[in-house]
Amino acid sequence: MFLKIDNISKSYGSNKVLSDFNLEIDKNELICLLGPSGCGKTTVLNCIGGFIKVNSGKIILDSQDITNYYPEDREVSTVFQSYGLFPHMTVLENVRYGLKFKNIKKKEANNIAQDMLNIVKLKNYGNKKINELSGGEKQRVALARSLVVKPKILLLDEPLSNLDALLRIELRAEIKRIHKELNLTTILVTHDQEEAFSIADRIVLMDKGKISSMGTVKDIYYSPNNLFSLKFIGSSNILEKDNSVYYIRPEKIQLAFSKDKSNAIIIDKSFLGALVSYKVKENNGNILKVTTLNNQDFNVGDNVFVSYNLEILR
């Protein structure tokens, strides 16, 4: 195991942020810590990076106990949500900054930094000032500066949250490309499910300082193991009876026009582009969320036949 977080806990006074937290990560994995605000995911990241001291437990990186190491001694790089770039420096100076602590001569450091700018697709940006860059370009500079020191682990703390939707999609793909190209081990913190699903090898879903669920994207989505995971990930119709929880994802429900065998009526409709979202009221009173492709066209008030198979939450 390349990184082992062994039973760490972190409290601020009576506020317990992490409680007996355990996680193992393989080399070259891209892991997403996903969860609502306040669940402890950024605290985990900061404990790994050395910016927060744990109350108990150990952090083992590449067979070395780094629990009490200073951040600069951990071979871990962090890209913060705010980027943390130096506005008085050029792009190249920002990227090469960490190399000055490795006793690398200026000419060689410039070459290494320029190679990293090429990798993040900022080849001709070396002489620009930070205030001349767009948000997406600043993010690439921050990423290059973290990678230039060749960390054993790259930590990304909500790195795309300040960007617009289209740019977020573009940079997700870039992070995934760079992760594979450089054979990185990466941990990304996000509250954005779509971001986590599009980028992660494995998702760690957190709730109240603990891991609620962990697995591949398909594991997390198709096999939720508790009610929190079911409610947080995606959208579901949830029915509780006889002390059991049953659910069905909206896209798993079939709709069909039917004059003679209708068992439901369309009560709401939202056009979402490629998808259409409906609310359907069954004859028994249940209200279901249904998602279809836009090649089906039902209208509010239409009588329809609804079919689906409920799954039981294990």
QUIKA-V708224 format. One record per backbone hydrogen bond with DSSP energy under -0.5 kcal/mol. CO is the residue of the C=O (numbers start at 1). NH is the residue of the N-H. If there is no record, write none. Layout:
co = <CO/CO>
nh = <NH/NH>
This chain:
co = <2/3/4/4/5/5/6/8/9/9/10/10/11/12/14/15/15/18/21/23/25/25/26/29/29/30/30/31/31/32/32/33/34/36/39/40/41/42/43/44/45/46/46/46/56/58/59/59/59/60/60/61/64/64/66/70/71/75/75/77/78/79/80/82/85/86/89/90/91/92/93/94/96/96/97/98/99/99/100/105/106/107/108/109/110/111/112/113/114/115/116/117/118/122/125/126/128/129/130/134/135/136/137/138/139/140/141/142/143/144/147/153/153/154/155/155/156/156/158/160/164/165/166/167/168/169/170/171/172/173/174/175/176/177/178/179/180/184/185/186/187/188/189/190/191/192/193/194/195/196/196/202/203/203/204/204/205/205/207/209/210/210/213/215/216/217/218/219/224/226/227/228/229/232/235/236/237/239/239/241/244/244/245/246/247/248/249/250/250/254/256/263/264/265/266/268/270/270/272/274/275/276/277/278/279/279/280/280/281/282/286/286/288/290/292/293/299/302/303/304/304/304/305/307/311/312>
nh = <62/25/6/60/7/23/58/21/55/56/17/18/13/15/16/12/17/10/8/5/2/3/29/31/186/201/202/33/188/34/204/190/206/39/209/44/45/46/47/48/49/50/51/52/9/6/61/66/67/4/62/64/61/66/69/73/74/152/153/155/80/157/83/84/87/89/130/94/95/96/97/97/99/100/100/101/102/104/103/109/110/111/112/113/114/115/116/117/118/119/120/122/121/125/128/92/91/132/133/138/139/140/141/142/143/144/145/146/147/148/150/77/155/187/79/157/158/189/161/163/168/169/170/171/172/173/174/175/176/177/178/179/180/181/182/184/183/186/154/31/156/33/158/35/193/196/197/198/199/199/200/32/205/215/34/206/212/213/210/19/207/212/205/203/220/221/222/223/314/230/231/232/233/234/250/238/248/241/246/244/241/246/313/239/311/237/252/253/291/307/305/283/304/281/301/279/272/277/274/294/272/292/270/290/267/268/282/288/265/285/282/288/280/278/276/296/302/266/258/263/264/306/256/254/247/314>
